[in-house]
Amino acid sequence: YGGKAYMDYRELLADPNVDIVYNPLPNHLHKEWSIKAAQAGKHVLCEKPIALNAADATEMVATFRGAGLKLAEAFQWRHHPQGLRMRELLVSGVIGEARMIDAGFSFMLTRPDDVRWVPAFGGGSLYDVGCYPISFVRFIMGMEPTSVTAQIHWNESGVDDLVVATLEFPNGVLAHINCSFILPLRRYYEVIGSTGGLYSNKTYNPRGDGETILRMEADRQVVETIPLPQVDSYVLMAEDFNMAILANRPTTYPAEDAIANMQVIDAIFMAAREGRCVDVGTV
């Protein structure tokens, strides 16, 4: 595609023809190199998780806000009709009043030398894939959870390889999230209401290969299969970020949303380590 190669990141950041940087580096380098990009006058689309804790995420957002630059966390699934349509259905009342959410993302990480097994690199399933169901339940509820309980299985490498957590929302809805490096591939979310439920698989990384939403009645009988358009959510995410810069408008999902997601992750780690319920935002 005629892309230009650089000897190192510093050379790229010094190029005045570069306006936007995509930061897919290992998790522990997200903060450092995103801030360096901001100092060089670049907008940044940063891979998830945006940082290793909410304090670092807050520093990143403040840096970009102060420089008048755009920063966004690369959750491409939020730009796919799958999550958007499910939220519309929930708001419309087709399953009654929301009561519980179940969301998970797991896969078998079999490469022993993968950086996601290294604690110092920000490894672990919660950072890598647990951030997805957390972002989904916050998105679908349209509010922030107030408290968290959690249990974690720690791998011998020192990172979490299985996490189960319960998030409580101000309206009483409980969200059960799970993530893992030692379970078979599972990507799903289900919203259960007083009169029925909504279920979708192939979530978080929809590829336009037949994703649907199933609407179920109280007895879990499927009463409607809702097809979704075939779109590339990565392209939609990139276009949204580009247009926010070109039109000088806010991104669809503000950078502050990344801080809120990290606050939940912080609370999950503390709840599991201390064996107690933790209020979100107090870590």
ZALUM-759828 format. One record per residue: residue in three letters; x negated, y negated, z negated of N, C-alpha, C in turn. Coordinates in steps of 0.02 Angstrom, whole numbers, padded with zeros to 5 digits. Each point is the difference from the previous one (the first is absolute). Last residue first. Layout:
# residues N
 res     nx     ny     nz    cax    cay    caz     cx     cy     cz
 ala      X      Y      Z      X      Y      Z      X      Y      Z
...
# end
This chain:
# residues 283
 res     nx     ny     nz    cax    cay    caz     cx     cy     cz
 val  00520 -00120 -02208 -00066  00033 -00002 -00054 -00052  00013
 thr  00245 -00031  00006 -00033 -00014 -00064 -00070  00029 -00005
 gly  00169  00023  00182 -00024 -00069 -00003 -00035 -00017 -00064
 val  00176  00196 -00006 -00035 -00022  00061 -00020 -00073 -00007
 asp  00029  00177 -00206  00036 -00053  00035 -00042 -00024  00059
 val -00004  00251 -00114 -00037 -00063  00008  00043 -00050  00038
 cys  00009  00249 -00155  00034 -00043  00048 -00036 -00068  00002
 arg -00142  00220 -00068  00055 -00041 -00024  00031 -00039  00057
 gly -00217  00135 -00016  00057  00041 -00018  00059 -00039 -00028
 glu -00228 -00064  00090  00018 -00012 -00069  00061  00039 -00022
 arg -00089  00014  00224 -00058  00006 -00044  00018 -00005 -00074
 ala  00167 -00032  00169 -00025  00069  00000 -00057  00009 -00049
 ala  00089 -00216  00032  00052  00043 -00030 -00025  00072 -00005
 met -00136 -00160  00112  00000 -00009 -00073  00050  00047 -00033
 phe -00009  00000  00236 -00063  00025 -00028  00000 -00006 -00076
 ile  00183 -00094  00111  00001  00073  00005 -00064  00030 -00030
 ala  00017 -00235  00020  00043  00025 -00055  00002  00076  00001
 asp -00115 -00111  00175 -00034 -00010 -00064  00039  00031 -00057
 ile  00105 -00003  00208 -00054  00049 -00001 -00040 -00006 -00065
 val  00165 -00161  00037  00031  00065 -00013 -00054  00054 -00004
 gln -00068 -00214  00061  00021 -00001 -00070  00032  00067 -00020
 met -00059 -00040  00226 -00057  00019 -00041  00017 -00002 -00074
 asn  00162 -00072  00153 -00011  00072  00009 -00058  00024 -00043
 ala  00045 -00231  00004  00053  00036 -00035 -00009  00075  00006
 ile -00143 -00140  00123 -00015 -00005 -00071  00051  00041 -00040
 ala  00035 -00021  00229 -00055  00047 -00014 -00020 -00003 -00073
 asp  00159 -00152  00083  00030  00066 -00007 -00054  00052 -00016
 glu -00057 -00224  00053  00017  00010 -00071  00033  00068 -00011
 ala -00050 -00084  00219 -00057  00032 -00034  00014  00014 -00073
 pro  00209 -00012  00172 -00053 -00043 -00026 -00055  00039 -00036
 tyr  00165  00064  00207 -00011  00024 -00069 -00059 -00039 -00029
 thr  00067 -00067  00209  00064  00028 -00023 -00005  00024 -00072
 thr -00159 -00199  00067  00007  00069  00022  00065  00028 -00027
 pro -00018 -00265  00042 -00019  00053 -00047  00005  00068  00033
 arg -00056 -00203  00161  00055  00017 -00044 -00022  00054 -00049
 asn -00104 -00113  00208 -00012 -00030 -00065  00060  00010 -00046
 ala -00043  00087  00227  00056 -00044 -00014 -00007 -00037 -00066
 leu -00169  00155  00070  00012 -00043  00058  00055 -00051 -00012
 ile -00046  00164 -00168 -00057 -00046  00009  00014 -00049  00056
 ala  00156  00167 -00040 -00002 -00042 -00060 -00056 -00051  00006
 met  00019  00166  00165  00048 -00054  00009  00003 -00046 -00061
 asn -00141  00192 -00007 -00023 -00047  00051  00048 -00059  00006
 phe  00063  00177 -00142 -00057 -00038 -00028 -00025 -00052  00049
 asp  00168  00146  00074  00027 -00044 -00052 -00056 -00043 -00030
 glu -00059  00165  00157  00034 -00056  00032  00028 -00049 -00052
 ala -00099  00200 -00076 -00051 -00044  00028  00033 -00061  00033
 met  00143  00167 -00081 -00035 -00031 -00056 -00051 -00051  00026
 leu  00114  00133  00158  00045 -00049 -00030 -00034 -00037 -00058
 val -00117  00178  00100  00004 -00058  00046  00044 -00054 -00030
 tyr -00009  00199 -00116 -00065 -00033 -00004 -00001 -00062  00045
 ser  00187  00146  00001  00000 -00046 -00057 -00067 -00035 -00009
 asp  00135  00100  00215 -00067  00007 -00031 -00005 -00050 -00056
 val  00231  00126  00103 -00043 -00059  00002 -00067  00017 -00031
 gln  00257  00104  00067 -00070  00020  00004 -00043 -00062  00010
 pro  00248  00017 -00131 -00035 -00014  00063 -00073  00021 -00003
 leu  00193  00130 -00139 -00039 -00062 -00005 -00036 -00012  00066
 pro  00234  00146 -00107 -00062 -00003  00039 -00033 -00068 -00007
 ile  00167  00144 -00166 -00008 -00067  00029 -00066 -00002  00039
 thr  00194  00182 -00098 -00070 -00004  00018 -00011 -00064  00039
 glu  00198  00100 -00183 -00020 -00043  00055 -00076  00004  00009
 val  00117  00129 -00162  00060 -00023  00035 -00018 -00045  00059
 val -00106  00202 -00179 -00017 -00053  00047  00062 -00019  00040
 gln -00011  00100 -00255  00017  00018  00068 -00014 -00059  00046
 arg -00022  00005 -00245 -00059  00005  00043  00015  00028  00069
 asp  00157 -00067 -00178 -00020  00071 -00003 -00060  00015  00044
 ala  00097 -00221 -00008 -00021  00017 -00068 -00023  00073 -00006
 glu -00023 -00098  00242  00051 -00011 -00050 -00025  00025 -00067
 met -00161 -00092  00207  00031  00058 -00032  00054 -00022 -00049
 arg -00167 -00080  00225  00046 -00024 -00051  00038  00060 -00028
 leu -00249 -00040  00133  00057  00043 -00014  00043 -00032 -00054
 ile -00186 -00089  00195  00023 -00007 -00068  00061  00045 -00008
 thr -00225  00015  00176  00070 -00014 -00011  00011 -00016 -00074
 glu -00205  00039  00212  00018 -00015 -00069  00075 -00017 -00004
 gly -00147  00067  00198  00063  00029 -00022  00017 -00011 -00073
 asp -00204 -00081  00104  00010  00067  00028  00061  00034 -00031
 gly -00128 -00220 -00042  00048 -00002  00054  00013  00067  00032
 arg -00140 -00052 -00195 -00034 -00003  00065  00049  00000  00059
 pro -00034 -00055 -00290  00044  00021  00054 -00032 -00012  00068
 asn -00072  00003 -00252 -00040 -00001  00061  00042  00022  00059
 tyr  00103 -00029 -00212 -00063 -00035 -00014 -00047 -00004  00061
 thr  00190  00198 -00006 -00002 -00070 -00021 -00072 -00024 -00009
 lys  00130  00214  00063 -00047 -00031  00047 -00008 -00074 -00016
 asn  00225  00087 -00094 -00068  00027 -00002 -00041 -00033  00055
 ser  00238 -00060 -00154 -00040 -00005  00061 -00068  00033 -00010
 tyr  00272 -00048 -00114 -00063  00037  00000 -00036 -00010  00066
 leu  00219 -00085 -00178 -00034 -00013  00063 -00068  00033 -00003
 gly  00258  00033 -00137 -00072 -00013  00002 -00024 -00013  00071
 gly  00240 -00007 -00181 -00037  00035  00053 -00073 -00018  00000
 thr  00166 -00091 -00154  00045  00039  00044 -00036  00038  00055
 ser -00110 -00138 -00170  00056  00028 -00038  00047  00042  00043
 gly -00257 -00022  00079  00048 -00046 -00027  00057  00036 -00036
 ile -00273  00030  00097  00060  00034 -00023  00046 -00051 -00034
 val -00221  00021  00183  00035 -00045 -00045  00067  00032 -00017
 glu -00255  00082  00103  00071  00012 -00008  00028 -00049 -00051
 tyr -00236  00062  00170  00033 -00037 -00053  00075  00014  00001
 tyr -00264  00104  00097  00073 -00006 -00003  00021 -00053 -00049
 arg -00207  00168  00097  00010 -00073  00006  00075 -00012  00003
 arg -00202  00205 -00039  00069 -00019 -00016  00004 -00076  00004
 leu -00185  00224  00035  00024 -00064  00027  00074 -00010 -00016
 pro -00134  00158 -00169  00011 -00003  00073  00029 -00068  00020
 leu -00152  00002 -00218  00065  00027  00020  00006 -00002  00076
 ile -00181 -00096 -00133 -00003  00073 -00007  00068  00034  00013
 phe -00055 -00241 -00011 -00048  00026  00048 -00001  00076  00000
 ser  00206 -00191 -00075 -00049  00053 -00013 -00048  00011  00058
 cys  00235 -00139 -00133 -00050 -00001  00053 -00054  00052 -00016
 asn  00268 -00112 -00077 -00054  00048 -00007 -00047 -00005  00059
 ile  00228 -00126 -00147 -00047  00001  00056 -00055  00052 -00014
 his  00263 -00093 -00078 -00049  00052 -00012 -00047  00001  00060
 ala  00179 -00185 -00119 -00033  00023  00061 -00055  00049 -00019
 leu  00244 -00117 -00108 -00064  00034 -00012 -00028  00025  00066
 val  00185 -00204 -00086 -00019  00051  00048 -00068  00028 -00019
 gly  00111 -00187 -00114  00008  00067 -00026 -00018  00056  00048
 asn -00021 -00246  00025  00070  00020  00006  00012  00072 -00023
 pro -00222 -00101  00003  00044 -00039 -00045  00073  00021  00002
 phe -00185  00187  00056  00016 -00066  00027  00049 -00036 -00046
 glu -00199  00209 -00017  00066 -00024 -00019  00010 -00071  00024
 leu -00161  00229  00067  00005 -00073 -00005  00072 -00018 -00018
 thr -00177  00227 -00010  00069 -00025  00000 -00001 -00074 -00012
 ala -00186  00205  00098  00017 -00059 -00041  00074 -00016  00007
 val -00224  00181  00063  00073 -00004 -00005  00017 -00057 -00046
 val -00228  00108  00147  00030 -00051 -00043  00076  00005  00004
 leu -00254  00125  00074  00073  00010 -00004  00027 -00049 -00052
 asp -00229  00001  00052  00021  00037  00060  00074  00018 -00002
 asp -00199 -00186 -00110  00065  00032 -00007  00016  00037  00065
 val -00259 -00035 -00077  00057 -00038  00026  00065  00038 -00012
 gly -00221  00085 -00057  00014 -00060 -00039  00056 -00043  00025
 ser -00094  00225  00066 -00040 -00055  00026  00010 -00064 -00039
 glu  00128  00199 -00040 -00067  00004 -00030 -00047 -00054  00025
 asn  00264 -00050 -00005 -00044  00045  00035 -00069  00001 -00034
 trp  00246 -00060 -00113 -00065 -00026  00021 -00042  00054  00032
 his  00274 -00064 -00043 -00048  00056 -00001 -00065 -00027  00030
 ile  00215 -00135 -00126 -00050  00007  00052 -00041  00063 -00010
 gln  00247 -00146 -00074 -00047  00054 -00014 -00046  00008  00060
 ala  00184 -00204 -00111 -00036  00037  00052 -00042  00056 -00029
 thr  00194 -00230 -00025 -00030  00057 -00034 -00033  00043  00054
 val  00092 -00275 -00018 -00025  00060  00035 -00020  00053 -00051
 ser  00154 -00256  00042 -00042  00044 -00040 -00016  00064  00038
 thr  00119 -00188  00099 -00018 -00030 -00064 -00048  00043 -00040
 pro  00047 -00040  00281  00012  00043 -00058 -00024 -00033 -00064
 glu  00086 -00145  00216 -00059  00032 -00029  00019  00046 -00058
 met  00147 -00065  00233 -00019 -00027 -00065 -00059  00039 -00027
 gly  00128  00059  00198 -00002 -00073  00005 -00015 -00034 -00066
 met  00025  00242  00079  00037 -00029 -00055  00003 -00076  00004
 ile -00123  00127  00160  00071  00019  00007  00042 -00030 -00056
 phe -00237 -00039  00000  00031 -00028  00060  00075  00015  00001
 arg -00133  00098 -00166  00005 -00072 -00013  00037 -00034  00057
 val -00050  00225  00025  00053 -00008 -00051  00009 -00073 -00018
 phe -00173  00055  00157  00068  00014  00025  00052 -00013 -00052
 ser -00230 -00019 -00055  00023 -00057  00040  00070  00012  00026
 ile -00097  00176 -00117  00009 -00057 -00045  00027 -00060  00039
 pro -00061  00194  00120  00065  00005 -00033  00013 -00056 -00050
 tyr -00214 -00011  00107  00056 -00001  00047  00068  00009 -00033
 cys -00213  00016 -00116  00021 -00070  00011  00059 -00004  00047
 gly -00114  00205 -00045  00052 -00017 -00049  00025 -00071  00008
 val -00184  00095  00130  00068  00013  00026  00055 -00017 -00050
 asp -00237 -00060 -00040  00002  00016  00071  00071  00008  00027
 tyr -00052 -00047 -00235 -00022 -00054  00043  00014  00015  00074
 leu  00046  00171 -00150  00044 -00056 -00015 -00018 -00061  00043
 ser -00130  00204  00007  00062  00002  00039  00045 -00060 -00014
 gly -00276 -00003 -00012  00057  00024 -00037  00064 -00006  00040
 gly -00248 -00150 -00005  00033  00060  00024  00060  00019 -00043
 gly -00178 -00189  00009  00072 -00010 -00004  00039  00059  00027
 phe -00240 -00011 -00026  00024 -00028  00064  00075 -00015 -00002
 ala -00119  00103 -00182 -00030 -00066  00010  00023 -00033  00064
 pro  00070  00227 -00056  00030 -00052 -00043 -00027 -00070  00014
 val  00022  00208  00175 -00052 -00035 -00037  00031 -00056 -00043
 trp  00107  00149  00167 -00015  00039 -00061 -00049 -00037 -00046
 arg  00066 -00083  00216  00058 -00004 -00045 -00006  00045 -00062
 val -00157 -00010  00186 -00010 -00054 -00047  00058 -00006 -00050
 asp -00078  00236  00115  00042 -00058  00015 -00009 -00054 -00053
 asp -00096  00230  00019 -00042 -00059  00003  00039 -00063  00017
 pro  00099  00222 -00012 -00030 -00014 -00065 -00042 -00063 -00001
 arg  00224  00074  00143 -00070 -00017  00013 -00034 -00019 -00066
 thr  00238  00054  00022 -00044  00058 -00004 -00074 -00015  00012
 leu  00255 -00097 -00070 -00063 -00031  00018 -00055  00053 -00010
 met  00278  00005  00036 -00058  00037 -00024 -00064 -00034  00026
 phe  00239 -00128 -00056 -00031  00040  00051 -00061  00034 -00030
 ser  00237 -00176 -00059 -00055  00045 -00019 -00028  00034  00062
 phe  00199 -00183 -00108 -00048  00004  00055 -00058  00044 -00023
 gly  00277 -00087 -00079 -00065  00032 -00008 -00041  00001  00064
 ala  00246 -00077 -00155 -00044 -00016  00057 -00068  00031 -00011
 asp  00272 -00041 -00098 -00054  00050 -00001 -00042 -00012  00063
 ile  00200 -00137 -00164 -00039  00006  00062 -00054  00053 -00011
 met  00259 -00087 -00114 -00067  00030 -00005 -00033  00002  00068
 arg  00212 -00117 -00042 -00014  00028 -00066 -00072  00024 -00007
 ala  00185 -00172  00158 -00064  00036 -00005 -00012  00022 -00072
 glu  00246 -00032  00106 -00050 -00036 -00039 -00063  00041 -00006
 gly  00151  00056  00209  00020 -00026 -00065 -00055 -00039 -00033
 ile -00012  00088  00221 -00011  00053 -00050  00018 -00023 -00070
 val  00028 -00144  00189  00023  00064  00027 -00013  00058 -00048
 gly -00043 -00255 -00008  00041  00037 -00047  00022  00069  00023
 ser -00150 -00189  00089  00069  00003  00025  00047  00040 -00045
 val -00237 -00018 -00041  00034 -00063 -00016  00073  00002  00022
 leu -00136  00183  00058  00009 -00003 -00072  00039 -00062 -00020
 leu -00061  00024  00226  00052  00048 -00019  00013 -00002 -00075
 glu -00176 -00131  00084  00064 -00026  00023  00057  00046 -00021
 arg -00218  00073 -00039  00018 -00053 -00047  00067 -00031  00020
 met -00090  00161  00142  00022  00031 -00062  00020 -00053 -00051
 arg -00092 -00071  00204  00068  00027  00009  00026  00031 -00064
 leu -00223 -00077  00004  00046 -00056  00006  00072  00023  00005
 gly -00176  00160  00001  00011 -00029 -00066  00050 -00057  00002
 gln -00048  00096  00210  00018  00053 -00047  00017 -00029 -00069
 pro -00088 -00122  00200  00072 -00002 -00016  00021  00050 -00054
 his -00250 -00107  00005  00037  00050  00038  00074 -00003 -00020
 his -00179 -00127 -00101  00022 -00031  00062  00039  00048  00044
 arg -00105  00059 -00209  00051 -00050 -00016  00027 -00034  00063
 trp -00181  00161  00000  00066  00031 -00003  00055 -00052 -00012
 gln -00242 -00048  00001  00036 -00004  00064  00071  00027 -00003
 phe -00181 -00108 -00169  00051  00051 -00006  00043 -00003  00063
 ala -00220 -00131 -00079  00020  00037  00061  00046  00060 -00015
 glu -00040 -00255 -00114 -00017  00069 -00013  00031  00043  00055
 ala -00082 -00269  00011  00055  00047 -00003 -00027  00070 -00014
 leu -00061 -00288  00020 -00022  00065 -00025  00061  00045 -00004
 lys -00085 -00260  00111  00048  00054 -00010 -00035  00063 -00025
 leu -00073 -00271 -00042 -00005  00057  00046  00051  00054 -00017
 gly -00079 -00218 -00111  00051 -00009  00052  00000  00055  00052
 ala -00132 -00026 -00210 -00033 -00014  00064  00050 -00012  00057
 gly  00071  00057 -00222 -00041 -00060 -00006 -00033 -00021  00065
 arg  00121  00204 -00012  00046 -00057 -00006 -00039 -00066 -00002
 phe -00124  00198 -00003  00029 -00013  00065  00049 -00058 -00002
 thr -00097  00069 -00203 -00053 -00022  00046  00029 -00018  00068
 ala  00142  00096 -00163 -00016 -00070 -00016 -00053 -00027  00047
 val  00054  00228  00017  00056 -00041  00024 -00015 -00074 -00013
 met -00155  00156 -00086  00000 -00001  00073  00054 -00046  00027
 glu -00007  00039 -00231 -00057 -00041  00021 -00003 -00006  00076
 thr  00159  00145 -00092  00018 -00069 -00014 -00055 -00048  00022
 ala -00040  00231  00011  00047 -00020  00052  00020 -00073 -00009
 asp -00134  00098 -00165 -00038 -00012  00062  00045 -00022  00056
 ala  00105  00058 -00200 -00042 -00059 -00011 -00041 -00016  00062
 ala  00133  00198 -00009  00039 -00061  00013 -00041 -00063 -00009
 asn -00124  00226  00077  00042 -00019 -00057  00034 -00066  00016
 leu -00140  00108  00158  00001  00055 -00048  00040 -00016 -00062
 ala  00052 -00095  00256 -00056 -00004 -00047  00005  00059 -00047
 ile  00146 -00015  00185 -00036 -00061  00013 -00061 -00009 -00044
 pro  00083  00243  00075  00026 -00052 -00044 -00042 -00063  00008
 lys  00046  00053  00203  00024  00014 -00067 -00049  00048 -00035
 glu -00075 -00179  00197  00030  00066 -00012  00023  00006 -00073
 cys -00015 -00237  00130 -00039  00045 -00041  00037  00066 -00012
 leu -00022 -00232  00161  00048  00054 -00009 -00038  00056 -00035
 val -00060 -00276  00023 -00016  00070 -00011  00064  00042 -00007
 his -00124 -00253  00100  00059  00032 -00028 -00015  00075 -00006
 lys -00199 -00190 -00002  00038  00050  00037  00063  00022 -00038
 gly -00198 -00156 -00055  00056 -00029  00036  00042  00049  00039
 ala -00191  00033 -00155 -00022 -00013  00068  00057 -00028  00043
 gln  00038  00066 -00222 -00052 -00052 -00006 -00027 -00018  00069
 ala  00151  00178 -00015  00034 -00064 -00013 -00050 -00057 -00004
 ala -00086  00216  00020  00032 -00020  00063  00037 -00067 -00009
 lys -00095  00099 -00189 -00052 -00026  00044  00029 -00022  00067
 ile  00146  00105 -00148 -00017 -00067 -00024 -00056 -00030  00042
 ser  00057  00219  00047  00057 -00043  00017 -00014 -00071 -00022
 trp -00153  00168 -00059 -00006 -00021  00070  00060 -00040  00025
 glu -00007  00078 -00231 -00063 -00034  00017  00000 -00026  00072
 lys  00186  00134 -00079 -00004 -00067 -00029 -00061 -00037  00025
 his  00026  00226  00070  00053 -00043  00025 -00006 -00072 -00026
 leu -00136  00204 -00050 -00028 -00055  00039  00054 -00048  00026
 his  00041  00207 -00123 -00039 -00043 -00044 -00030 -00059  00035
 asn  00129  00171  00120  00039 -00043 -00045 -00041 -00048 -00042
 pro -00090  00078  00242  00020  00036 -00061  00027 -00048 -00052
 leu  00028 -00099  00238 -00056  00028 -00037  00025  00042 -00059
 pro  00112 -00135  00185  00017  00070 -00015 -00055  00034 -00041
 asn  00091 -00256  00091 -00046  00030 -00049  00022  00071 -00018
 tyr  00022 -00203  00204  00035  00058 -00029 -00050  00036 -00044
 val  00011 -00266  00093 -00038  00059 -00017  00048  00053 -00028
 ile  00007 -00242  00164  00032  00047 -00046 -00046  00060 -00011
 asp -00070 -00182  00139  00050 -00035 -00042  00027  00045 -00055
 val -00228 -00029  00173  00040  00048 -00037  00047 -00039 -00047
 asn -00167 -00106  00134  00053  00023  00043  00045  00052 -00033
 pro -00202 -00097 -00097  00055 -00048  00000  00059  00020  00043
 asp -00189  00148 -00139  00021 -00012  00069  00060 -00048 -00001
 ala -00109  00097 -00195 -00031 -00062  00023  00023 -00019  00071
 leu  00066  00204 -00109  00031 -00057 -00034 -00028 -00066  00023
 leu -00096  00201  00085  00069 -00007  00022  00033 -00062 -00031
 glu -00214  00059 -00074 -00003 -00026  00068  00070 -00010  00028
 arg -00020  00104 -00208 -00017 -00072 -00005 -00003 -00032  00069
 tyr  00033  00236 -00024  00060 -00040 -00014 -00014 -00074 -00002
 asp -00164  00147  00152  00026  00008 -00068  00060 -00046 -00010
 met -00096  00036  00216 -00049  00039 -00038  00023  00011 -00071
 tyr  00173 -00028  00211 -00043 -00041 -00044 -00047  00046 -00038
 ala  00169 -00005  00242 -00030  00035 -00056 -00046 -00046 -00039
 lys  00232 -00034  00168 -00070 -00018 -00015 -00024  00038 -00061
 gly  00197  00066  00195 -00014 -00026 -00066 -00074 -00013 -00011
 gly  00139  00090  00194 -00042 -00059  00004 -00016 -00031 -00068
 tyr  00124  00207  00055  00041 -00061  00000 -00043 -00064  00000
# end
